[in-house]
Amino acid sequence: MQILSPLPSMERMCGIAGVFGRSDTDTVRRMIARLHHRGPDDAHVIAGENGTLGAARLSIQDVAHGRQPIIDESGRVIAAQNGEIYNYPALRECLLAAGHQLRTHCDTEVLPHLYAQHGADLPVHLDGMFAIAVWDVRAGRGLLARDRTGKKPLYYLEQDGALWFASEIKALLEIPGFTRRLNPAALHHYLSYKHVPHPLSIFEGIRQLPPASRLLFEPGRPPRIEPYWRLSWAPSGESLSESDASDQLLVLLRAAVKKRLLGDVPIGFFLSGGLDSSLTVALAAETSGSPVKTFTLTYAHESATLGKEADRHWASWTAKKFGTEHHEEMIQFADFPANLRRILTHFDEPFAGVISTYFLSQLIARHVKVAVSGDGADELFGSYRSHRLAQPLAAWPRVAPGGEFDPSTLARLHAPEDWRWRSRLLMFSDEEKSSLYTNDFRDRVGALRTDEHLRTTAFASLTAEDPLNRILEAEFKTIFPDQVLAFVDRLSMAHSLEVRTAFLDTAVVEFAASLPGRLKIKGGATKYLLKQVAARYFPAEMIHRPKEGFLMPITQWLLRDLQSYVRDVLAPSRVRRAGVFSPAQIEALVDRLYSSGVSDDRQVNQVYSLLVFHEWNDLYLA
C-alpha cells in the first residue's frame, strides 16, 4: 500500500478521482490537480494493489483530522467522497457499538466501515449529498455511488480494462491515451435541453453515473450499474387535510434546515427575495444561535429585469425581519463574455441554463465555505411553465381555460400523451436542429430524436397518476439533476463553496412526492402547500407576487448590448471551423434575431445555445 504526501502548493479542493483495476499514482495526482477549484484544504492519494484513490478536501467536518481517502483498521477498504453525509453521527455510533474502530469525527471515515458491514448496499444507509468511491483491496472490487437526487456529480471512463472516475470531466481528460472526440448524440440533445443529459457526456467514452445509482467494478467484467433507491410519486397523502399536510411539511423542513447547519465552519444563505430561499432563512433563524449570513445578487440599472427590484426589496425585508448579516453583489452585462468562457471551463460541456449562481457564489465564498439555497422547491411543488400547463392541458378541450393560458396556446400544445406536449417546449425541435447541421454532421446524428429520448428516459416507468405529478416526476429524475443541480454544483464549487438545500432532504422529497397535484398547484397558485407554510412567516404580498429568483437578464443583454459579441462568436469562419453547423443557416438565424425587432425568448435562447457551443468548442476541441 502506497500513501502519498499532500500535493505541493495546492489551493483548497473538494473532489475525488481515481482508477479501479490499475495502480497509477502519477495520473491520479494530475487528475486531482485539475480539481483544485473545488476546494478544499488538503489533497491526498492512496495506491493499493490494482486501485488508486485520490481526494481533495474542503474542510467542514473535523477540520484538523479529516484527511481522505480513508482506510479502515483492517487495511482492506479504501474510501473517498465528495459531499456531506448528514447522518454520520448516528452511523458512527452504530459502527462503534458494532466494534469498529473510528479515529476521527470526519464523515468520510464511516464509509470503509459501512462497506465492510454492508458491501454494495453501503449507499442505502447514507443520508446526504455525495459521490463516493470505495476500493476493496482484498477482493479487488470497486464501488461508485451517487446521492439520491444527483446533487454531486461523478463521471467515469472505461479504458484498457480499467475504470477511471472523477468529480468532473476535466480530470478524466488527463488520462493517458484518451482522445477528445465530440459525442454527436450529446450535442444533439444539448441543443433541445440546454444541457447534456446523463449518462451521456459531450465526449465520446466519458459517461456520468445517474443519480441514486451505484456502479460495481470487477476486473474482466463490464461495470454493473443499478439503482439503489427509487422515488415513488404514487399518491399516498390523499387523505391528509391541507392543514395537516402544511403542519407535516413544516416539521420536515425545520428538521432538514437544522441538519444542514451541521459543520465546524460558518454557513451562509442564498437570499433571492423569493419564497424558497426566504423560507429557508426564516427556519434557519429559528434554529441558529447567532445571526445567519445572507447574500443577494443584483444587477446594474441598465441590466434590470422585470421584478428584480421587488426581489431586492423582499430580500432586504427578510434580512431585517430575521436579523441576518446581509450582503449584496451587483453585476453588469459588460462582464458577461469573459465570465461565460470561464464558466464553461467549470462545466467542461456546453451548458445554456442558469449561470447566475457563479456570481453569487463568488460573493458568498469571500465570507463562508458552506451556503444553503432554496433549490428543489420549484421541482417538488410545481412552479415552471411546464408544471402550470399540466392540469389545463389534461383538461383541454373538455374544460375551457380560465387561467394564464389562452385557448390558442392550449390547442397548439395539446397532445394525447404528455411527453409529446412536453417535447414541444424544448429549445429546438429535431427538425429545426437538422436544418442547421452540415450534411456530414446530419449523417452522424442519423435518426436520433430528442423527443423520443424524452419519452424513453424522463417519461419511462412513471409512478405518478395525476397530470401535474407526472410532469414533476419526469423532470425531477432527468432535467433537474442534469441542469439545475449541475449549475448549483459546478458554479459554487468554482469558488470552493459547498451548497446545500433543505428541500432535497430525503424525508422532504418523499413527502412532497406523495402529495396529490391539487396541493401543489391550486386555482392557478403555484407551490400552493409551500405557500401555506410560508404564510406563517411572510405577508401575502410577498408570497403571491410573480416569481423572479436568481435569474440573469441574458435575453435583454444579447438583444441590446451584446450583438457584436454574438456575431463575432457565430461568424461564418468560426462556425465553419467547428464543422457542425451550416455557416449560412446560422448567419440567417442570427440575422432574423436582430432584424425582427421582437423580443422572442425562444429565438434568443436558440442563438445563445449555439453561441455557448462555439465558445466551448474553441476552448476544448479547436
C-alpha positions as CSV (number, residue, x, y, z in Angstrom):
1,M,0.0,0.0,0.0
2,Q,1.5,3.4,-1.0
3,I,0.3,6.5,0.7
4,L,1.4,9.7,-0.9
5,S,2.0,13.0,0.8
6,P,-0.2,16.1,0.2
7,L,0.2,17.7,-3.2
8,P,2.6,20.7,-3.1
9,S,1.3,24.3,-3.5
10,M,-2.3,23.3,-3.8
11,E,-5.3,25.6,-3.4
12,R,-8.3,24.5,-1.4
13,M,-10.0,21.5,-3.1
14,C,-13.1,19.3,-3.0
15,G,-13.4,16.4,-5.4
16,I,-12.4,12.8,-5.9
17,A,-10.6,11.0,-8.7
18,G,-9.1,7.5,-9.2
19,V,-8.9,4.3,-11.0
20,F,-10.1,0.7,-10.4
21,G,-8.1,-2.1,-12.0
22,R,-4.8,-0.4,-12.1
23,S,-2.3,1.3,-9.8
24,D,-1.3,4.7,-11.2
25,T,-0.4,7.4,-8.7
26,D,1.1,9.8,-11.2
27,T,-2.1,10.1,-13.3
28,V,-4.4,10.3,-10.3
29,R,-2.2,13.1,-8.9
30,R,-2.6,15.0,-12.1
31,M,-6.4,14.4,-12.1
32,I,-6.6,15.7,-8.5
33,A,-4.6,18.8,-9.5
34,R,-7.2,19.5,-12.2
35,L,-9.9,19.7,-9.5
36,H,-8.2,22.4,-7.5
37,H,-11.1,24.9,-7.9
38,R,-13.5,22.5,-6.0
39,G,-11.7,23.3,-2.6
40,P,-10.6,22.2,-0.2
41,D,-7.7,22.4,2.3
42,D,-5.8,19.2,1.6
43,A,-5.1,16.7,-1.2
44,H,-4.1,13.1,-0.7
45,V,-3.6,9.9,-2.8
46,I,-3.6,6.3,-1.7
47,A,-2.5,3.5,-4.1
48,G,-3.4,-0.1,-3.3
49,E,-3.0,-3.2,-5.4
50,N,-4.8,-2.6,-8.7
51,G,-6.6,0.5,-7.4
52,T,-5.7,4.2,-6.7
53,L,-7.9,6.8,-5.0
54,G,-7.3,10.5,-4.6
55,A,-9.3,13.1,-2.8
56,A,-9.1,16.8,-2.4
57,R,-10.9,18.2,0.7
58,L,-12.9,21.2,1.7
59,S,-12.6,21.1,5.4
60,I,-16.1,21.3,7.0
61,Q,-16.3,18.3,9.4
62,D,-13.4,17.6,11.8
63,V,-11.2,20.2,10.1
64,A,-8.0,19.1,11.7
65,H,-8.3,15.4,11.3
66,G,-10.4,14.7,8.2
67,R,-7.9,13.8,5.6
68,Q,-9.2,11.4,2.9
69,P,-9.1,8.8,1.3
70,I,-9.5,6.8,4.5
71,I,-8.6,3.2,5.1
72,D,-10.4,1.0,7.7
73,E,-8.5,-0.5,10.6
74,S,-8.0,-3.8,8.7
75,G,-6.4,-2.2,5.7
76,R,-8.9,-3.9,3.5
77,V,-11.1,-1.0,2.3
78,I,-10.2,2.5,1.0
79,A,-12.9,5.1,0.6
80,A,-13.2,8.7,-0.6
81,Q,-16.2,11.0,-1.1
82,N,-17.2,14.4,-2.4
83,G,-20.1,15.9,-0.4
84,E,-21.5,15.7,3.0
85,I,-23.1,12.8,5.0
86,Y,-25.7,14.3,7.3
87,N,-26.5,11.2,9.3
88,Y,-22.8,10.3,10.0
89,P,-23.1,10.9,13.8
90,A,-25.8,8.2,14.1
91,L,-23.9,5.9,11.7
92,R,-20.7,6.5,13.7
93,E,-22.4,5.4,17.0
94,C,-23.8,2.3,15.4
95,L,-20.4,1.3,14.0
96,L,-18.7,1.9,17.3
97,A,-21.3,-0.2,19.0
98,A,-20.6,-3.0,16.5
99,G,-16.9,-3.0,17.4
100,H,-15.4,-0.8,14.6
101,Q,-12.6,1.5,15.5
102,L,-13.0,5.1,14.3
103,R,-10.3,7.6,15.0
104,T,-11.8,10.9,13.8
105,H,-15.1,12.8,13.6
106,C,-14.9,13.1,9.8
107,D,-18.0,11.8,8.0
108,T,-15.9,10.1,5.3
109,E,-14.5,7.7,7.9
110,V,-17.8,5.8,8.2
111,L,-17.6,4.8,4.6
112,P,-15.0,2.0,4.7
113,H,-16.6,0.6,7.8
114,L,-20.1,0.7,6.4
115,Y,-18.7,-1.1,3.3
116,A,-17.1,-3.8,5.4
117,Q,-20.5,-4.3,7.1
118,H,-23.0,-3.8,4.2
119,G,-20.9,-4.2,1.0
120,A,-22.5,-2.8,-2.1
121,D,-25.6,-1.7,-0.1
122,L,-23.5,1.0,1.6
123,P,-25.2,4.0,-0.2
124,V,-28.6,2.8,1.0
125,H,-27.6,3.7,4.5
126,L,-26.4,7.2,3.7
127,D,-28.4,10.4,4.1
128,G,-26.7,13.4,2.4
129,M,-25.3,14.7,-0.9
130,F,-22.4,12.6,-2.1
131,A,-20.3,11.0,-4.8
132,I,-18.3,8.1,-3.2
133,A,-15.6,5.7,-4.3
134,V,-14.6,2.5,-2.4
135,W,-11.8,0.1,-3.4
136,D,-11.9,-3.3,-1.8
137,V,-8.2,-4.2,-1.7
138,R,-8.6,-7.9,-0.8
139,A,-11.4,-8.7,-3.2
140,G,-10.2,-6.5,-6.0
141,R,-13.6,-4.8,-6.4
142,G,-14.7,-1.2,-6.7
143,L,-17.8,0.7,-5.9
144,L,-19.0,4.1,-7.1
145,A,-22.3,5.7,-5.9
146,R,-24.1,9.0,-6.3
147,D,-26.6,10.6,-4.0
148,R,-30.4,10.1,-4.4
149,T,-31.2,13.3,-6.3
150,G,-27.9,13.9,-8.0
151,K,-26.5,16.8,-6.1
152,K,-22.9,15.7,-6.5
153,P,-21.6,14.6,-9.9
154,L,-19.5,11.6,-10.8
155,Y,-18.1,10.8,-14.3
156,Y,-16.3,7.6,-15.4
157,L,-14.3,6.2,-18.3
158,E,-13.5,2.6,-19.3
159,Q,-10.1,2.1,-20.9
160,D,-7.9,-0.9,-21.4
161,G,-9.6,-3.0,-18.6
162,A,-9.5,-0.2,-16.1
163,L,-12.3,2.1,-14.8
164,W,-11.3,5.8,-14.2
165,F,-13.6,8.2,-12.4
166,A,-13.7,11.8,-11.2
167,S,-15.9,14.5,-9.9
168,E,-15.5,16.5,-13.1
169,I,-14.8,15.7,-16.8
170,K,-11.6,17.8,-16.8
171,A,-9.8,15.3,-14.6
172,L,-10.6,12.5,-17.0
173,L,-9.1,14.5,-19.8
174,E,-5.7,13.9,-18.1
175,I,-5.8,10.1,-18.6
176,P,-3.0,8.9,-21.0
177,G,-4.3,7.8,-24.3
178,F,-7.7,9.4,-24.1
179,T,-8.6,11.3,-27.3
180,R,-11.2,14.1,-27.2
181,R,-14.0,13.3,-29.7
182,L,-17.3,15.1,-29.8
183,N,-20.3,12.9,-29.0
184,P,-23.0,13.7,-31.7
185,A,-25.9,12.4,-29.6
186,A,-24.9,14.5,-26.6
187,L,-24.7,17.7,-28.7
188,H,-28.0,16.9,-30.5
189,H,-29.8,16.6,-27.1
190,Y,-28.0,19.6,-25.6
191,L,-29.5,21.9,-28.3
192,S,-33.0,20.9,-27.1
193,Y,-32.5,20.5,-23.3
194,K,-29.8,23.3,-22.8
195,H,-27.6,20.6,-21.1
196,V,-26.2,17.2,-21.9
197,P,-28.4,14.5,-20.4
198,H,-27.0,11.7,-18.2
199,P,-25.5,9.2,-18.7
200,L,-24.0,10.9,-21.7
201,S,-21.2,13.5,-21.8
202,I,-20.1,15.7,-24.6
203,F,-17.0,13.5,-25.1
204,E,-17.3,10.0,-26.6
205,G,-16.3,7.4,-24.0
206,I,-16.9,9.5,-20.9
207,R,-20.2,8.9,-19.1
208,Q,-22.0,10.2,-16.0
209,L,-23.3,7.9,-13.3
210,P,-27.1,8.6,-12.9
211,P,-28.4,9.8,-9.5
212,A,-29.4,7.2,-6.9
213,S,-27.2,4.7,-8.7
214,R,-24.2,2.6,-7.9
215,L,-21.5,1.2,-10.2
216,L,-19.9,-2.2,-9.3
217,F,-16.5,-2.9,-10.8
218,E,-14.8,-6.3,-11.1
219,P,-11.7,-6.9,-13.3
220,G,-12.6,-8.7,-16.5
221,R,-16.3,-7.9,-16.4
222,P,-18.3,-4.9,-17.7
223,P,-19.2,-2.4,-14.9
224,R,-22.7,-3.1,-13.5
225,I,-24.8,0.0,-12.9
226,E,-28.0,-0.3,-10.9
227,P,-30.3,2.0,-8.9
228,Y,-30.2,1.6,-5.1
229,W,-33.2,3.9,-4.4
230,R,-36.4,4.8,-6.4
231,L,-38.6,7.7,-5.5
232,S,-42.3,6.9,-5.7
233,W,-44.8,9.6,-6.8
234,A,-47.7,7.3,-6.3
235,P,-50.3,9.2,-4.2
236,S,-50.2,8.2,-0.5
237,G,-51.0,11.6,1.0
238,E,-54.5,11.9,-0.4
239,S,-56.2,11.6,3.0
240,L,-54.3,14.5,4.5
241,S,-56.1,17.7,5.0
242,E,-54.4,20.9,3.8
243,S,-53.8,21.9,7.4
244,D,-52.3,18.6,8.4
245,A,-50.1,18.5,5.2
246,S,-48.9,22.0,5.9
247,D,-48.1,21.1,9.5
248,Q,-46.2,18.0,8.5
249,L,-44.2,19.8,5.8
250,L,-43.2,22.5,8.3
251,V,-41.9,19.9,10.7
252,L,-39.9,18.2,8.0
253,L,-38.4,21.4,6.7
254,R,-37.4,22.5,10.1
255,A,-35.5,19.3,10.7
256,A,-34.0,19.5,7.2
257,V,-32.7,23.0,7.7
258,K,-31.3,22.1,11.2
259,K,-29.5,19.2,9.6
260,R,-27.9,21.5,7.0
261,L,-26.4,23.7,9.7
262,L,-24.1,20.8,10.6
263,G,-20.4,21.6,10.4
264,D,-17.4,23.2,12.1
265,V,-17.4,26.3,9.8
266,P,-19.7,29.3,9.3
267,I,-22.6,28.8,7.0
268,G,-24.3,31.4,4.7
269,F,-27.7,31.5,2.9
270,F,-28.7,32.4,-0.6
271,L,-31.5,35.0,-0.4
272,S,-33.1,36.0,-3.7
273,G,-36.2,37.6,-2.1
274,G,-38.3,34.7,-3.4
275,L,-40.3,32.3,-1.4
276,D,-38.0,29.3,-1.2
277,S,-34.8,31.0,-0.1
278,S,-36.6,33.3,2.2
279,L,-38.4,30.5,4.0
280,T,-35.1,28.7,4.4
281,V,-33.6,31.7,6.0
282,A,-36.6,32.1,8.4
283,L,-36.3,28.5,9.5
284,A,-32.6,28.8,10.0
285,A,-33.0,31.9,12.1
286,E,-35.3,29.9,14.4
287,T,-32.5,27.3,14.9
288,S,-29.2,29.2,14.7
289,G,-27.8,30.6,17.9
290,S,-26.2,33.6,16.1
291,P,-27.3,35.8,13.1
292,V,-27.1,34.0,9.8
293,K,-25.3,35.4,6.8
294,T,-27.4,36.1,3.7
295,F,-26.4,37.0,0.2
296,T,-28.3,38.6,-2.7
297,L,-27.4,39.2,-6.4
298,T,-28.5,42.4,-8.1
299,Y,-27.9,44.0,-11.5
300,A,-26.8,47.4,-12.6
301,H,-29.7,49.7,-13.6
302,E,-29.3,49.1,-17.3
303,S,-29.4,45.3,-16.7
304,A,-32.5,45.3,-14.6
305,T,-35.3,42.7,-15.4
306,L,-38.9,42.9,-14.5
307,G,-39.5,42.1,-10.9
308,K,-35.8,42.3,-9.9
309,E,-36.3,45.4,-7.7
310,A,-39.1,43.7,-5.9
311,D,-36.8,40.7,-5.3
312,R,-34.2,43.1,-3.8
313,H,-36.8,44.8,-1.6
314,W,-38.1,41.5,-0.2
315,A,-34.6,40.1,0.3
316,S,-33.8,43.2,2.3
317,W,-37.1,42.9,4.2
318,T,-36.4,39.3,5.1
319,A,-32.8,40.1,6.2
320,K,-34.1,42.8,8.5
321,K,-37.0,40.8,9.9
322,F,-34.8,37.8,10.8
323,G,-31.7,39.8,11.8
324,T,-29.3,38.5,9.3
325,E,-25.9,39.8,8.3
326,H,-26.8,40.8,4.7
327,H,-24.6,41.2,1.7
328,E,-25.3,42.2,-2.0
329,E,-23.4,41.8,-5.2
330,M,-24.0,43.8,-8.4
331,I,-23.0,42.7,-11.9
332,Q,-23.2,44.3,-15.4
333,F,-23.6,43.0,-18.9
334,A,-20.0,44.1,-19.8
335,D,-18.7,41.3,-17.6
336,F,-20.6,38.6,-19.4
337,P,-18.4,37.4,-22.3
338,A,-15.3,36.8,-20.3
339,N,-17.2,35.2,-17.5
340,L,-19.1,32.9,-19.8
341,R,-15.8,31.4,-21.1
342,R,-14.7,31.0,-17.5
343,I,-18.0,29.4,-16.6
344,L,-17.8,26.9,-19.4
345,T,-14.5,25.6,-18.1
346,H,-16.3,24.5,-14.9
347,F,-18.9,22.5,-16.8
348,D,-16.4,21.1,-19.4
349,E,-19.5,20.8,-21.6
350,P,-21.8,23.2,-23.4
351,F,-24.4,24.5,-20.9
352,A,-27.1,27.1,-21.7
353,G,-29.0,27.0,-18.5
354,V,-28.9,29.4,-15.5
355,I,-25.4,30.7,-14.7
356,S,-26.1,33.5,-12.1
357,T,-25.1,31.1,-9.3
358,Y,-21.5,31.7,-10.4
359,F,-21.6,35.4,-9.5
360,L,-23.4,35.0,-6.2
361,S,-21.1,32.1,-5.2
362,Q,-18.2,34.3,-5.8
363,L,-19.6,36.8,-3.3
364,I,-20.5,34.2,-0.7
365,A,-17.2,32.4,-0.9
366,R,-15.4,35.5,0.4
367,H,-17.3,35.0,3.7
368,V,-18.1,31.3,4.2
369,K,-17.2,27.8,2.9
370,V,-20.8,26.5,3.0
371,A,-24.1,28.0,1.9
372,V,-27.8,26.9,1.9
373,S,-30.1,27.5,-1.1
374,G,-33.7,27.0,-1.9
375,D,-33.2,24.7,-4.8
376,G,-35.7,21.9,-5.2
377,A,-38.8,23.6,-4.1
378,D,-40.0,24.5,-7.6
379,E,-39.4,21.0,-8.8
380,L,-41.2,19.3,-6.0
381,F,-44.2,21.7,-5.5
382,G,-44.7,23.0,-9.1
383,S,-43.7,26.4,-10.5
384,Y,-42.4,26.3,-14.0
385,R,-44.4,26.8,-17.2
386,S,-44.4,23.0,-17.9
387,H,-45.9,22.5,-14.4
388,R,-48.5,25.1,-14.9
389,L,-49.6,23.7,-18.2
390,A,-50.0,20.1,-16.9
391,Q,-53.5,20.4,-15.5
392,P,-55.0,22.7,-18.2
393,L,-53.7,20.5,-21.0
394,A,-55.0,17.4,-19.3
395,A,-58.5,19.0,-19.1
396,W,-58.4,20.5,-22.6
397,P,-60.7,20.7,-24.6
398,R,-63.3,19.3,-22.1
399,V,-62.8,22.3,-19.7
400,A,-62.4,25.8,-21.0
401,P,-59.3,27.6,-19.8
402,G,-59.7,30.1,-17.1
403,G,-56.1,30.9,-16.1
404,E,-53.0,32.2,-17.7
405,F,-53.1,30.1,-20.9
406,D,-55.5,31.1,-23.7
407,P,-57.3,28.6,-25.9
408,S,-54.8,29.1,-28.8
409,T,-51.8,28.1,-26.6
410,L,-53.5,25.0,-25.3
411,A,-54.7,24.0,-28.8
412,R,-51.2,24.4,-30.2
413,L,-49.5,22.3,-27.4
414,H,-52.2,19.7,-26.7
415,A,-51.4,16.1,-27.5
416,P,-52.8,12.8,-26.3
417,E,-49.6,11.9,-24.5
418,D,-48.0,14.3,-22.0
419,W,-44.5,13.5,-23.3
420,R,-45.5,14.9,-26.7
421,W,-46.7,18.3,-25.5
422,R,-43.7,18.5,-23.1
423,S,-41.3,17.9,-26.0
424,R,-42.9,20.9,-27.8
425,L,-41.5,23.1,-25.0
426,L,-37.9,22.1,-25.8
427,M,-35.5,24.8,-27.1
428,F,-35.1,23.3,-30.6
429,S,-37.2,20.7,-32.3
430,D,-35.5,17.8,-34.1
431,E,-36.4,19.3,-37.4
432,E,-35.0,22.7,-36.6
433,K,-31.7,21.1,-35.5
434,S,-31.4,19.0,-38.6
435,S,-31.9,22.1,-40.8
436,L,-28.9,23.8,-39.2
437,Y,-26.4,20.9,-39.4
438,T,-23.9,20.3,-42.1
439,N,-24.5,17.3,-44.3
440,D,-21.7,15.3,-42.6
441,F,-22.9,16.0,-39.1
442,R,-26.5,15.3,-40.0
443,D,-25.3,11.9,-41.2
444,R,-23.5,11.3,-37.8
445,V,-26.7,12.2,-35.9
446,G,-28.7,9.8,-38.1
447,A,-32.3,9.0,-37.0
448,L,-31.7,10.2,-33.4
449,R,-34.5,12.2,-32.0
450,T,-34.7,14.2,-28.7
451,D,-38.4,13.9,-28.4
452,E,-38.0,10.1,-28.4
453,H,-35.2,10.4,-25.9
454,L,-37.6,12.4,-23.6
455,R,-40.2,9.7,-24.0
456,T,-37.9,6.8,-23.2
457,T,-36.0,8.4,-20.3
458,A,-38.0,11.1,-18.5
459,F,-41.4,9.6,-19.1
460,A,-40.5,5.9,-18.8
461,S,-41.9,3.9,-15.9
462,L,-43.6,6.9,-14.2
463,T,-45.3,6.1,-10.9
464,A,-47.4,9.3,-10.7
465,E,-51.0,9.3,-11.7
466,D,-52.2,12.9,-11.8
467,P,-51.1,15.1,-14.7
468,L,-49.0,17.6,-12.6
469,N,-47.1,14.9,-10.7
470,R,-46.3,13.1,-13.9
471,I,-44.6,16.1,-15.3
472,L,-42.9,16.8,-11.9
473,E,-41.6,13.2,-11.7
474,A,-40.4,13.1,-15.3
475,E,-38.4,16.3,-14.8
476,F,-37.2,15.5,-11.3
477,K,-35.3,12.4,-12.5
478,T,-33.8,14.0,-15.6
479,I,-33.8,17.7,-16.3
480,F,-33.5,18.7,-12.6
481,P,-30.2,16.8,-11.8
482,D,-28.7,17.5,-15.2
483,Q,-29.5,21.2,-15.4
484,V,-30.4,22.7,-12.0
485,L,-28.2,20.6,-9.7
486,A,-25.4,20.7,-12.3
487,F,-25.2,24.5,-12.3
488,V,-25.6,24.7,-8.5
489,D,-22.6,22.3,-8.0
490,R,-20.3,23.5,-10.8
491,L,-20.8,27.2,-10.3
492,S,-20.5,27.1,-6.5
493,M,-17.5,24.7,-6.4
494,A,-15.9,27.0,-9.0
495,H,-15.3,29.2,-5.9
496,S,-14.7,26.4,-3.4
497,L,-18.2,26.8,-2.0
498,E,-20.4,23.9,-0.9
499,V,-24.1,24.5,-1.4
500,R,-26.8,22.5,0.5
501,T,-30.6,22.7,0.2
502,A,-33.1,21.6,2.8
503,F,-35.8,20.9,0.1
504,L,-33.8,17.9,-1.1
505,D,-33.7,16.2,2.3
506,T,-34.9,12.7,1.6
507,A,-37.8,12.9,4.0
508,V,-39.0,16.2,2.4
509,V,-38.6,14.8,-1.1
510,E,-40.5,11.6,-0.3
511,F,-43.3,13.5,1.5
512,A,-43.6,16.0,-1.4
513,A,-43.7,13.3,-4.0
514,S,-46.6,11.5,-2.1
515,L,-48.8,14.6,-2.2
516,P,-51.6,15.0,-4.9
517,G,-51.1,17.6,-7.5
518,R,-54.1,19.6,-6.2
519,L,-52.0,20.6,-3.1
520,K,-49.2,21.8,-5.4
521,I,-50.9,24.0,-7.9
522,K,-54.4,25.1,-6.9
523,G,-56.5,27.6,-8.7
524,G,-53.5,28.7,-10.7
525,A,-51.5,29.3,-7.5
526,T,-48.1,27.6,-7.8
527,K,-46.4,25.8,-4.8
528,Y,-49.7,26.1,-3.0
529,L,-48.9,24.0,0.0
530,L,-45.5,25.6,0.5
531,K,-47.1,29.0,0.4
532,Q,-49.4,27.9,3.3
533,V,-46.3,27.2,5.3
534,A,-44.7,30.5,4.3
535,A,-47.8,32.4,5.3
536,R,-46.8,31.8,8.9
537,Y,-43.7,33.9,8.4
538,F,-44.3,36.4,5.5
539,P,-47.0,38.8,4.3
540,A,-49.3,37.8,1.4
541,E,-48.0,40.5,-0.9
542,M,-44.5,38.8,-0.7
543,I,-45.8,35.2,-1.1
544,H,-48.1,35.7,-4.0
545,R,-46.1,38.1,-6.2
546,P,-44.6,36.8,-9.5
547,K,-41.5,34.6,-9.3
548,E,-38.2,36.1,-10.4
549,G,-35.3,34.4,-8.5
550,F,-31.6,34.4,-9.2
551,L,-32.0,34.9,-13.0
552,M,-29.8,37.0,-15.3
553,P,-31.2,39.2,-18.0
554,I,-29.4,37.4,-20.7
555,T,-32.2,37.9,-23.2
556,Q,-32.0,41.6,-22.8
557,W,-28.2,41.7,-22.9
558,L,-27.9,39.7,-26.1
559,L,-30.6,41.7,-27.9
560,R,-29.5,45.1,-26.8
561,D,-25.9,45.2,-25.7
562,L,-24.0,42.2,-27.0
563,Q,-24.9,41.9,-30.7
564,S,-21.3,42.4,-31.8
565,Y,-20.2,39.7,-29.4
566,V,-22.8,37.3,-30.7
567,R,-21.9,38.0,-34.3
568,D,-18.2,37.5,-33.6
569,V,-18.7,34.1,-31.9
570,L,-21.1,32.9,-34.6
571,A,-19.2,34.4,-37.5
572,P,-19.1,32.1,-40.6
573,S,-15.4,31.4,-40.2
574,R,-15.8,30.1,-36.6
575,V,-18.9,28.1,-37.4
576,R,-17.1,26.5,-40.4
577,R,-14.1,25.7,-38.2
578,A,-16.3,23.8,-35.7
579,G,-17.7,21.7,-38.6
580,V,-21.1,21.0,-37.1
581,F,-23.5,23.7,-38.4
582,S,-24.0,25.3,-41.8
583,P,-22.5,28.8,-41.6
584,A,-25.2,30.2,-43.9
585,Q,-28.0,28.8,-41.7
586,I,-26.5,30.1,-38.5
587,E,-25.9,33.5,-40.1
588,A,-29.6,33.6,-41.2
589,L,-30.8,32.7,-37.7
590,V,-28.7,35.5,-36.2
591,D,-29.9,38.0,-38.8
592,R,-33.6,37.1,-38.1
593,L,-33.0,37.7,-34.4
594,Y,-31.6,41.2,-34.8
595,S,-33.8,42.3,-37.7
596,S,-37.2,41.2,-36.3
597,G,-37.3,43.9,-33.6
598,V,-39.3,41.5,-31.5
599,S,-38.1,40.1,-28.1
600,D,-38.7,36.4,-28.7
601,D,-37.2,34.5,-25.8
602,R,-37.2,31.2,-27.6
603,Q,-35.3,32.7,-30.6
604,V,-32.8,34.4,-28.2
605,N,-32.2,31.2,-26.3
606,Q,-31.6,29.3,-29.5
607,V,-28.9,31.7,-30.6
608,Y,-27.5,31.7,-27.1
609,S,-27.3,27.8,-27.1
610,L,-25.4,28.0,-30.4
611,L,-23.1,30.7,-29.0
612,V,-22.3,28.6,-26.0
613,F,-21.4,25.6,-28.1
614,H,-19.0,27.5,-30.2
615,E,-17.3,29.1,-27.2
616,W,-17.0,25.7,-25.6
617,N,-15.7,24.2,-28.9
618,D,-12.9,26.7,-29.1
619,L,-11.9,26.0,-25.5
620,Y,-11.9,22.2,-25.7
621,L,-11.7,21.0,-29.3
622,A,-10.3,23.7,-31.5
